[in-house]
Amino acid sequence: METKQTSLFYKAYNPLLQAGVVFVSGLVVSLGAKLLQFLNLVDIGNYFPWMTAAAFLLFFALFNSIFSLSAEDLNKYWTKSILSYALLALLSGLAAWGISSISIYEAGSYAWIFTALAFVYLVFLSIMGFMKNIVEFAQKEEWNSPRFRQRKRR
């Protein structure tokens, strides 16, 4: 009897689709916060769109690296993932700049945060790739029970 896996972590989703969902989600949060500020319901800082962009980049990095575990061809998935991350970082940065009217260099340390997130993303992908290789090796390896040796009796 075959069991069907219903968890969303058992399928490697297209990285471009993941990046699109994350970008739209980040845009909704940033524009929603800007609307709340416009209605004088809450005071968000000028850097909030940059913080939102960085948070959603980290979200993409975490979940994209987890989804890479179920990818059939890891090299193709990684290529699409890294290009999707770069596109997401670019579009998120442009959206944050457009919403806040502040460049990334005027936004304090967010230029360094974006750089650190890119490094963290590559580390996440590397860790997941290493874990996948270990699991595949362990599944291919034949595990024999230990042989019992007879002691020579005098």
Z-matrix of the N, CA and C atoms (Angstrom, degrees):
N
C 1 1.449
C 2 1.529 1 108.74
N 3 1.293 2 116.09 1 128.69
C 4 1.466 3 121.29 2 -177.86
C 5 1.521 4 109.46 3 -96.36
N 6 1.332 5 114.91 4 131.19
C 7 1.463 6 118.96 5 177.96
C 8 1.516 7 108.55 6 -96.06
N 9 1.304 8 115.39 7 138.07
C 10 1.459 9 120.42 8 179.47
C 11 1.522 10 109.18 9 -93.82
N 12 1.335 11 115.61 10 128.22
C 13 1.455 12 121.41 11 179.65
C 14 1.526 13 108.68 12 -80.79
N 15 1.323 14 117.09 13 121.20
C 16 1.457 15 120.18 14 -177.62
C 17 1.522 16 112.97 15 -102.85
N 18 1.304 17 118.05 16 -6.48
C 19 1.460 18 120.48 17 179.48
C 20 1.519 19 109.91 18 -69.80
N 21 1.303 20 116.10 19 146.82
C 22 1.446 21 119.76 20 -179.46
C 23 1.519 22 112.17 21 -75.41
N 24 1.323 23 118.65 22 -8.82
C 25 1.458 24 121.83 23 179.37
C 26 1.531 25 112.74 24 -84.92
N 27 1.342 26 118.14 25 -3.56
C 28 1.455 27 120.51 26 -179.36
C 29 1.523 28 112.70 27 -91.70
N 30 1.329 29 117.62 28 5.18
C 31 1.455 30 121.17 29 179.60
C 32 1.527 31 109.13 30 -128.78
N 33 1.319 32 115.15 31 136.00
C 34 1.470 33 120.20 32 177.24
C 35 1.523 34 108.10 33 -88.04
N 36 1.306 35 116.96 34 101.20
C 37 1.452 36 121.75 35 -179.43
C 38 1.521 37 109.82 36 -76.26
N 39 1.316 38 115.59 37 153.00
C 40 1.450 39 121.56 38 179.32
C 41 1.536 40 109.43 39 -59.19
N 42 1.326 41 118.17 40 125.69
C 43 1.467 42 120.48 41 -179.36
C 44 1.523 43 114.10 42 -59.72
N 45 1.335 44 117.96 43 -31.65
C 46 1.462 45 119.79 44 177.17
C 47 1.525 46 110.89 45 -66.71
N 48 1.326 47 116.42 46 -37.47
C 49 1.459 48 120.52 47 176.25
C 50 1.533 49 110.35 48 -65.52
N 51 1.320 50 116.19 49 -43.04
C 52 1.468 51 120.48 50 177.56
C 53 1.525 52 110.46 51 -59.82
N 54 1.328 53 116.08 52 -46.22
C 55 1.468 54 120.16 53 -179.18
C 56 1.523 55 110.88 54 -63.80
N 57 1.318 56 116.75 55 -38.56
C 58 1.466 57 120.15 56 178.25
C 59 1.517 58 112.16 57 -63.72
N 60 1.322 59 116.46 58 -43.85
C 61 1.471 60 120.38 59 179.15
C 62 1.524 61 110.32 60 -64.54
N 63 1.320 62 117.04 61 -42.40
C 64 1.463 63 121.01 62 -179.93
C 65 1.528 64 110.48 63 -66.19
N 66 1.329 65 117.28 64 -41.18
C 67 1.458 66 120.09 65 179.68
C 68 1.523 67 111.32 66 -63.15
N 69 1.327 68 116.60 67 -47.34
C 70 1.463 69 120.24 68 -179.88
C 71 1.530 70 110.38 69 -62.92
N 72 1.325 71 117.38 70 -40.37
C 73 1.468 72 120.92 71 178.44
C 74 1.524 73 111.23 72 -62.45
N 75 1.322 74 116.87 73 -45.03
C 76 1.461 75 120.57 74 178.17
C 77 1.515 76 112.14 75 -64.26
N 78 1.319 77 116.20 76 -38.24
C 79 1.459 78 120.64 77 177.97
C 80 1.530 79 111.09 78 -65.24
N 81 1.327 80 116.77 79 -40.21
C 82 1.466 81 120.82 80 178.36
C 83 1.530 82 110.49 81 -63.59
N 84 1.324 83 116.80 82 -42.73
C 85 1.464 84 120.23 83 179.60
C 86 1.528 85 110.47 84 -64.68
N 87 1.316 86 117.37 85 -45.33
C 88 1.466 87 120.55 86 -178.94
C 89 1.521 88 112.01 87 -64.97
N 90 1.335 89 116.19 88 -45.43
C 91 1.467 90 118.99 89 179.69
C 92 1.522 91 111.76 90 -69.66
N 93 1.327 92 116.75 91 -34.17
C 94 1.464 93 119.80 92 175.90
C 95 1.515 94 111.64 93 -64.36
N 96 1.316 95 116.79 94 -41.95
C 97 1.464 96 120.52 95 177.35
C 98 1.526 97 111.21 96 -65.53
N 99 1.346 98 115.80 97 -38.55
C 100 1.463 99 119.50 98 178.02
C 101 1.530 100 110.96 99 -64.98
N 102 1.333 101 116.48 100 -37.27
C 103 1.462 102 121.10 101 176.81
C 104 1.527 103 111.10 102 -65.63
N 105 1.336 104 116.34 103 -42.40
C 106 1.467 105 119.80 104 177.08
C 107 1.524 106 111.40 105 -63.12
N 108 1.306 107 117.21 106 -35.53
C 109 1.461 108 120.87 107 177.08
C 110 1.531 109 110.39 108 -69.87
N 111 1.311 110 116.91 109 -39.32
C 112 1.463 111 121.33 110 178.75
C 113 1.534 112 111.12 111 -63.60
N 114 1.337 113 116.81 112 -35.27
C 115 1.467 114 121.57 113 178.97
C 116 1.533 115 112.58 114 -83.34
N 117 1.336 116 116.90 115 4.79
C 118 1.471 117 123.87 116 -179.08
C 119 1.528 118 112.88 117 57.89
N 120 1.338 119 116.54 118 32.78
C 121 1.461 120 120.38 119 176.57
C 122 1.527 121 112.17 120 -89.70
N 123 1.309 122 115.76 121 -28.33
C 124 1.456 123 120.40 122 -179.77
C 125 1.528 124 107.84 123 -151.57
N 126 1.313 125 115.16 124 150.49
C 127 1.458 126 119.35 125 177.76
C 128 1.528 127 108.38 126 -107.24
N 129 1.320 128 115.44 127 106.94
C 130 1.454 129 119.65 128 175.47
C 131 1.519 130 107.72 129 -97.23
N 132 1.283 131 115.91 130 153.58
C 133 1.459 132 119.10 131 179.75
C 134 1.520 133 111.43 132 -75.49
N 135 1.305 134 115.60 133 167.94
C 136 1.461 135 120.62 134 177.39
C 137 1.519 136 112.14 135 -67.69
N 138 1.330 137 116.92 136 -21.04
C 139 1.460 138 121.23 137 -177.42
C 140 1.522 139 113.16 138 -91.61
N 141 1.322 140 118.12 139 1.05
C 142 1.460 141 120.85 140 -176.39
C 143 1.531 142 113.28 141 -57.26
N 144 1.338 143 120.20 142 -42.93
C 145 1.468 144 118.73 143 177.55
C 146 1.530 145 113.12 144 -61.00
N 147 1.332 146 116.78 145 -34.07
C 148 1.468 147 119.57 146 177.25
C 149 1.523 148 110.73 147 -70.09
N 150 1.315 149 116.74 148 -38.91
C 151 1.465 150 120.42 149 177.66
C 152 1.531 151 110.27 150 -65.26
N 153 1.322 152 116.44 151 -40.96
C 154 1.460 153 120.67 152 178.35
C 155 1.527 154 110.87 153 -64.02
N 156 1.318 155 117.00 154 -43.75
C 157 1.463 156 120.64 155 178.71
C 158 1.527 157 110.77 156 -60.98
N 159 1.324 158 117.36 157 -43.00
C 160 1.460 159 120.93 158 179.19
C 161 1.533 160 111.24 159 -66.30
N 162 1.323 161 116.77 160 -40.98
C 163 1.468 162 120.41 161 179.77
C 164 1.523 163 111.21 162 -63.53
N 165 1.327 164 117.07 163 -41.58
C 166 1.457 165 119.08 164 -179.46
C 167 1.521 166 111.88 165 -75.48
N 168 1.322 167 118.51 166 -25.55
C 169 1.464 168 120.22 167 171.12
C 170 1.523 169 110.69 168 -65.30
N 171 1.326 170 116.30 169 -41.91
C 172 1.463 171 120.03 170 177.20
C 173 1.529 172 110.54 171 -64.86
N 174 1.320 173 116.99 172 -40.00
C 175 1.460 174 121.93 173 176.66
C 176 1.528 175 110.42 174 -58.84
N 177 1.333 176 116.74 175 -46.45
C 178 1.465 177 120.69 176 177.84
C 179 1.526 178 110.44 177 -62.04
N 180 1.313 179 116.90 178 -44.68
C 181 1.463 180 120.23 179 -178.11
C 182 1.528 181 111.45 180 -59.89
N 183 1.302 182 116.62 181 -43.11
C 184 1.468 183 120.86 182 -178.89
C 185 1.524 184 111.46 183 -66.25
N 186 1.321 185 117.12 184 -53.43
C 187 1.453 186 119.31 185 -174.73
C 188 1.520 187 112.93 186 -74.15
N 189 1.311 188 118.70 187 -32.96
C 190 1.453 189 120.31 188 176.92
C 191 1.521 190 110.77 189 -65.09
N 192 1.314 191 117.18 190 -39.01
C 193 1.460 192 119.02 191 178.62
C 194 1.530 193 111.28 192 -69.46
N 195 1.314 194 118.14 193 -33.16
C 196 1.466 195 120.63 194 176.31
C 197 1.528 196 109.97 195 -68.69
N 198 1.327 197 117.63 196 -42.77
C 199 1.465 198 120.51 197 178.79
C 200 1.521 199 111.83 198 -64.91
N 201 1.322 200 118.07 199 -22.82
C 202 1.461 201 120.11 200 -179.95
C 203 1.527 202 111.90 201 -66.49
N 204 1.304 203 117.90 202 -18.97
C 205 1.464 204 120.46 203 178.25
C 206 1.521 205 112.09 204 -63.82
N 207 1.315 206 117.66 205 -29.87
C 208 1.462 207 120.03 206 -177.76
C 209 1.524 208 112.63 207 -99.38
N 210 1.315 209 118.15 208 11.77
C 211 1.468 210 121.37 209 179.32
C 212 1.528 211 110.03 210 -75.99
N 213 1.330 212 115.21 211 140.78
C 214 1.465 213 120.03 212 178.09
C 215 1.533 214 110.90 213 -70.95
N 216 1.332 215 116.05 214 -54.68
C 217 1.457 216 121.90 215 178.87
C 218 1.520 217 107.98 216 -109.42
N 219 1.323 218 115.62 217 105.25
C 220 1.457 219 120.85 218 -173.92
C 221 1.530 220 112.56 219 -65.82
N 222 1.317 221 117.66 220 -35.84
C 223 1.466 222 119.82 221 -178.73
C 224 1.527 223 112.00 222 -65.90
N 225 1.335 224 117.49 223 -43.43
C 226 1.465 225 120.58 224 177.56
C 227 1.528 226 110.27 225 -64.36
N 228 1.330 227 115.45 226 -42.08
C 229 1.458 228 119.61 227 -179.35
C 230 1.522 229 110.79 228 -63.37
N 231 1.327 230 116.55 229 -42.65
C 232 1.461 231 120.15 230 179.90
C 233 1.523 232 111.30 231 -64.42
N 234 1.327 233 117.02 232 -40.21
C 235 1.467 234 119.80 233 178.91
C 236 1.519 235 110.56 234 -60.57
N 237 1.337 236 115.96 235 -48.86
C 238 1.463 237 119.75 236 178.36
C 239 1.524 238 110.85 237 -63.36
N 240 1.326 239 117.11 238 -38.14
C 241 1.460 240 121.29 239 -177.45
C 242 1.525 241 111.91 240 -65.99
N 243 1.307 242 116.67 241 -44.86
C 244 1.467 243 120.04 242 -177.83
C 245 1.531 244 110.29 243 -67.69
N 246 1.335 245 116.45 244 -40.03
C 247 1.464 246 118.87 245 176.14
C 248 1.529 247 110.70 246 -65.70
N 249 1.323 248 117.24 247 -38.48
C 250 1.466 249 120.81 248 178.09
C 251 1.520 250 110.92 249 -65.18
N 252 1.332 251 116.96 250 -39.69
C 253 1.463 252 120.66 251 178.22
C 254 1.526 253 110.76 252 -63.13
N 255 1.338 254 115.76 253 -44.44
C 256 1.469 255 119.40 254 179.87
C 257 1.528 256 111.00 255 -63.08
N 258 1.324 257 116.58 256 -42.03
C 259 1.461 258 120.56 257 178.15
C 260 1.527 259 110.85 258 -65.52
N 261 1.324 260 116.64 259 -41.99
C 262 1.465 261 120.88 260 178.35
C 263 1.526 262 111.11 261 -63.44
N 264 1.327 263 117.37 262 -42.84
C 265 1.467 264 120.49 263 178.94
C 266 1.534 265 110.48 264 -62.92
N 267 1.322 266 116.39 265 -42.12
C 268 1.460 267 120.32 266 179.44
C 269 1.530 268 111.59 267 -64.89
N 270 1.325 269 116.69 268 -49.68
C 271 1.462 270 119.90 269 -178.60
C 272 1.522 271 112.19 270 -67.07
N 273 1.329 272 116.86 271 -38.83
C 274 1.473 273 119.98 272 177.83
C 275 1.523 274 110.93 273 -65.02
N 276 1.318 275 115.92 274 -40.22
C 277 1.459 276 120.06 275 177.26
C 278 1.522 277 112.21 276 -64.33
N 279 1.326 278 115.83 277 -42.76
C 280 1.467 279 119.16 278 177.89
C 281 1.529 280 111.65 279 -65.28
N 282 1.327 281 116.43 280 -39.33
C 283 1.469 282 119.79 281 178.18
C 284 1.527 283 110.71 282 -66.38
N 285 1.337 284 117.04 283 -42.44
C 286 1.468 285 120.35 284 178.95
C 287 1.528 286 110.51 285 -64.37
N 288 1.309 287 116.76 286 -39.54
C 289 1.461 288 120.98 287 177.15
C 290 1.525 289 110.68 288 -64.97
N 291 1.339 290 117.18 289 -41.70
C 292 1.453 291 120.86 290 179.92
C 293 1.524 292 112.78 291 -67.61
N 294 1.322 293 116.79 292 -37.48
C 295 1.466 294 120.16 293 -178.42
C 296 1.524 295 111.50 294 -76.87
N 297 1.327 296 116.62 295 -40.85
C 298 1.466 297 120.07 296 -174.81
C 299 1.529 298 113.77 297 -92.48
N 300 1.315 299 118.03 298 -18.22
C 301 1.472 300 123.60 299 -175.03
C 302 1.525 301 111.90 300 61.61
N 303 1.319 302 116.03 301 25.28
C 304 1.466 303 122.36 302 178.74
C 305 1.523 304 107.66 303 -123.98
N 306 1.327 305 116.77 304 130.12
C 307 1.461 306 118.96 305 177.64
C 308 1.524 307 109.51 306 -73.59
N 309 1.308 308 115.71 307 165.43
C 310 1.467 309 119.91 308 -177.63
C 311 1.535 310 111.24 309 -64.47
N 312 1.306 311 117.29 310 -29.84
C 313 1.464 312 120.46 311 -179.97
C 314 1.525 313 112.17 312 -77.91
N 315 1.326 314 116.37 313 -23.46
C 316 1.465 315 120.61 314 175.62
C 317 1.525 316 111.56 315 -86.12
N 318 1.326 317 116.82 316 -10.65
C 319 1.468 318 121.74 317 -175.17
C 320 1.520 319 112.07 318 -90.53
N 321 1.294 320 117.23 319 31.00
C 322 1.466 321 119.86 320 177.18
C 323 1.513 322 112.11 321 73.98
N 324 1.313 323 115.69 322 -127.39
C 325 1.465 324 120.66 323 -173.37
C 326 1.522 325 113.41 324 -92.71
N 327 1.313 326 118.79 325 14.57
C 328 1.464 327 120.09 326 -176.94
C 329 1.525 328 112.92 327 -69.24
N 330 1.314 329 118.48 328 -24.23
C 331 1.471 330 119.76 329 174.36
C 332 1.523 331 109.62 330 -64.13
N 333 1.328 332 116.80 331 -41.62
C 334 1.462 333 120.69 332 177.70
C 335 1.527 334 111.24 333 -70.13
N 336 1.316 335 116.76 334 -34.89
C 337 1.469 336 120.22 335 178.73
C 338 1.522 337 110.17 336 -64.94
N 339 1.331 338 117.37 337 -42.90
C 340 1.464 339 120.46 338 177.83
C 341 1.526 340 110.68 339 -62.72
N 342 1.327 341 117.51 340 -40.10
C 343 1.462 342 121.53 341 177.78
C 344 1.521 343 110.83 342 -64.96
N 345 1.316 344 116.92 343 -44.33
C 346 1.468 345 120.66 344 179.30
C 347 1.525 346 110.81 345 -64.62
N 348 1.321 347 117.53 346 -38.04
C 349 1.463 348 120.34 347 179.06
C 350 1.529 349 111.43 348 -64.77
N 351 1.322 350 117.19 349 -36.10
C 352 1.470 351 119.95 350 176.80
C 353 1.528 352 109.84 351 -63.92
N 354 1.317 353 116.98 352 -42.63
C 355 1.465 354 120.82 353 177.72
C 356 1.527 355 110.79 354 -64.75
N 357 1.326 356 116.84 355 -44.36
C 358 1.471 357 121.55 356 179.13
C 359 1.522 358 110.45 357 -61.29
N 360 1.316 359 117.57 358 -39.40
C 361 1.460 360 121.27 359 178.84
C 362 1.526 361 111.01 360 -61.15
N 363 1.314 362 116.35 361 -45.05
C 364 1.467 363 119.89 362 178.43
C 365 1.529 364 111.51 363 -64.50
N 366 1.318 365 116.87 364 -36.14
C 367 1.462 366 120.37 365 176.60
C 368 1.529 367 110.53 366 -66.12
N 369 1.336 368 117.19 367 -43.81
C 370 1.467 369 120.77 368 177.18
C 371 1.526 370 110.78 369 -58.11
N 372 1.322 371 117.55 370 -47.29
C 373 1.464 372 120.63 371 179.82
C 374 1.524 373 111.33 372 -61.52
N 375 1.324 374 116.39 373 -40.32
C 376 1.465 375 120.10 374 179.76
C 377 1.519 376 111.77 375 -65.20
N 378 1.312 377 116.79 376 -42.91
C 379 1.467 378 120.52 377 178.87
C 380 1.522 379 110.49 378 -62.37
N 381 1.322 380 116.77 379 -45.48
C 382 1.465 381 119.82 380 -179.66
C 383 1.525 382 111.27 381 -65.42
N 384 1.318 383 117.99 382 -38.93
C 385 1.466 384 120.92 383 176.66
C 386 1.513 385 111.59 384 -63.60
N 387 1.324 386 116.54 385 -40.96
C 388 1.457 387 121.01 386 178.11
C 389 1.526 388 110.39 387 -64.55
N 390 1.326 389 116.82 388 -43.04
C 391 1.462 390 120.37 389 178.42
C 392 1.524 391 110.94 390 -62.99
N 393 1.318 392 117.20 391 -41.32
C 394 1.460 393 120.67 392 -179.85
C 395 1.523 394 110.41 393 -64.37
N 396 1.327 395 117.48 394 -41.18
C 397 1.466 396 120.54 395 177.95
C 398 1.518 397 111.89 396 -63.40
N 399 1.314 398 117.20 397 -39.65
C 400 1.463 399 120.40 398 178.76
C 401 1.523 400 110.60 399 -64.36
N 402 1.312 401 117.16 400 -44.65
C 403 1.466 402 120.77 401 -179.40
C 404 1.518 403 110.63 402 -65.10
N 405 1.331 404 117.87 403 -43.59
C 406 1.465 405 120.66 404 178.33
C 407 1.521 406 111.06 405 -62.92
N 408 1.315 407 118.05 406 -40.06
C 409 1.461 408 121.05 407 177.80
C 410 1.526 409 110.39 408 -63.83
N 411 1.313 410 116.53 409 -43.70
C 412 1.463 411 120.31 410 -179.33
C 413 1.525 412 111.44 411 -65.60
N 414 1.324 413 117.71 412 -34.00
C 415 1.460 414 120.42 413 179.02
C 416 1.522 415 111.64 414 -72.79
N 417 1.317 416 118.78 415 -30.95
C 418 1.460 417 122.48 416 179.78
C 419 1.529 418 112.00 417 -80.44
N 420 1.291 419 117.40 418 -28.30
C 421 1.458 420 122.80 419 -175.41
C 422 1.525 421 109.82 420 -67.34
N 423 1.323 422 115.41 421 137.31
C 424 1.460 423 119.60 422 175.16
C 425 1.514 424 108.34 423 -84.94
N 426 1.290 425 115.00 424 129.41
C 427 1.453 426 120.35 425 -179.79
C 428 1.522 427 107.58 426 -108.70
N 429 1.301 428 115.89 427 106.90
C 430 1.459 429 121.43 428 179.13
C 431 1.514 430 109.00 429 -98.65
N 432 1.288 431 113.88 430 147.59
C 433 1.467 432 116.75 431 176.45
C 434 1.524 433 108.65 432 -71.08
N 435 1.309 434 117.21 433 151.23
C 436 1.471 435 119.34 434 -178.02
C 437 1.520 436 111.14 435 -66.49
N 438 1.286 437 114.40 436 145.82
C 439 1.466 438 119.64 437 178.63
C 440 1.517 439 109.25 438 -83.92
N 441 1.280 440 113.43 439 137.95
C 442 1.465 441 118.33 440 176.34
C 443 1.518 442 108.39 441 -91.21
N 444 1.298 443 115.95 442 132.09
C 445 1.463 444 120.88 443 -178.87
C 446 1.521 445 109.29 444 -101.91
N 447 1.284 446 113.60 445 142.75
C 448 1.455 447 119.60 446 176.73
C 449 1.534 448 107.90 447 -86.72
N 450 1.290 449 116.11 448 132.74
C 451 1.465 450 119.96 449 175.71
C 452 1.520 451 109.20 450 -81.31
N 453 1.281 452 114.14 451 142.26
C 454 1.458 453 118.23 452 175.85
C 455 1.511 454 108.14 453 -73.82
N 456 1.274 455 115.45 454 128.09
C 457 1.474 456 119.66 455 178.49
C 458 1.506 457 109.52 456 -99.84
N 459 1.270 458 114.85 457 142.08
C 460 1.468 459 119.81 458 -179.58
C 461 1.479 460 112.30 459 -91.73
